[in-house]
């Protein structure tokens, strides 16, 4: 039987090493662990753990592949250790993108040790590092990802992820790593293919507190699709197992949202709600966590929704700091029409909820015009400048009722520049840009409702 690798010997574990002591006692000297050790990364004596999950600050820790890249490129790890152990034992548990890439770096170390260091390989390692540090929820141009062959290189892992991995699938893990390595070789030799992104994640729940629960449908590229749509905080249903239990991930897209989407508090609460709370089912880092890959979670996503809304909602109310003192009580419940991308809607919804506003949505100018024509109670329209089928000015005129009264149109901008006066001259009632707050949004809706009421008096 032909050997899969020459310089490394893959050893697929059925269970992860619990800590450094177990790793160093059960593995031979000069062994490397790739995301298979539930302990801090680094090296101790002649043992190395390339990982970025346990006991780390996620955004300040390199991916396993980048750690291996630096160890080989700068530290000549493989050149040194192959003199002591040939092949070098490399322990793995699964075959995700980071593990496959790290295995390639270790096996083909000579490419990196040369002066030029393989620029194409450096690019893909750096790109993978960004994605992995952010738990896959990194804003990218999906077309670029396809055209740069990244999706094609890791297509074998995507297929394995869709199929699912169970205990005893050592051959599947080894074969997946080998197939990805073959594609990396093809890329470096100028023979890469193209793999389009076909992921279509289901949004199961969109919280008013700036997070979503989504079903990845088994496709790891779903997170990139969600990130490109503007979602930043995610509870992801990876799969439901044959035994009825679930596999979840929790991703916080920004390290600076820790006072709202508090992953440590979430996993503590999820753990307490499990059917086996004495077993460690939930764990991870400050940016990315999840349910145990072996045991799985007993909780349905609706149970996670109730717990998460309570915790994140409390954090949101606790940390809200209005930029100016303003209170307003509405005589009737305000109605707001959102014609915005999903990400912008998600960021606004918590503040609209604080106002008690009824929220209507439209995905295009045409749909928004239909809503305005059929609903005379809309107090304000929140929209972007341009949509796929028109400009916000089309909604300014569409908001007129029979008496000539207009529904105020608020234009939402990510960044405010010198063009705001032009927007106001074209009919925008006001401009709204981040950072949002409950007080700012409440004041703006109040002004819109007041303007509508005054117009009705003079009509």
Secondary structure, DSSP 4 states (H G I P E B T S, - for coil): ---S-SSEEEEE-SS-B-SHHHHHHHSPSSEEEES-BSS--EEETTEEEE-SSTTS-GGGS--HHHHHHHHHHTT-HHHHHTTTSSSEEEEES---HHHHHHHHHHHTHHHHHSSS--HHHHHHHHHHHHHHHTTT-----HHHHHHTTHHHHTHHHHHHHHH---TT-HHHHHHHHHHHHHHHHHHHTT-----------EEEEE-TTS-EEEE-TT-TTHHHHHHHTT--EEEEEEEE-TTS-EEEEEEES-GGGTTTS-HHHHHHHHHHHSTTTTS--EEE-SSEEEE-TTT-B---HHHHHHHHHHHHHHHHHHH---SS------SS--EEEEES-HHHHHHHHHHHHHTT-EEEE-SSHHHHHHHHHH-TT--EEEE-SEETTEETHHHHHHT--TTS---EEEEEESS--TTHHHHHHTT-SEEEESSP-HHHHHHHHHHHHHHHHHHHHH-
